[in-house]
Amino acid sequence: MSFIIRALGAGFSNMKYFADACSAGERIMEVMIRVPKIDLDNMEGEILDNVRVEVEFRQVKFSYPSWPESIISEDFCLQIPAGKSVALVGGSGSGKSTVIALLQIFYELLGEEILLDGIVIDKLQLKWLRSQIGFRQRKCYEGRGC
């Protein structure tokens, strides 16, 4: 009898961990079954014949789909004139890659818009838009330069 009581006691002492695991599993399933609004196979949308490549981020508001309650960027504005090269520079986790991912419509915006040559990028054909963007990531290391 005491063996059964000890076994139950040991099992109950781990109940918190089982509850935490179940809660985490539910959250993982929510993320996995979420259907994104961005349709990669959608061939609708405008294709520009002549691209000047003027980019504008207008008061962009954004949060990652897996953490919708945490606003990552709010009222982000950036204008890149046509014909200019731009370097996004900052520390790790400062949002450089996120800016590029937003331009390529890998994420949905929560507010305002991003424009390419004055046209909201959501109106452009996704595959065409992504084919127009060149991106080179460069890592610099202290003491070794870039």
Secondary structure as UniProt FT lines:
FT   HELIX           2..13
FT   HELIX           15..33
FT   TURN            40..41
FT   STRAND          55..62
FT   TURN            65..66
FT   TURN            68..69
FT   STRAND          73..80
FT   TURN            82..83
FT   TURN            92..93
FT   HELIX           96..103
FT   TURN            104..105
FT   STRAND          111..116
FT   TURN            117..118
FT   STRAND          119..120
FT   HELIX           121..123
FT   HELIX           126..131
FT   TURN            142..144
//
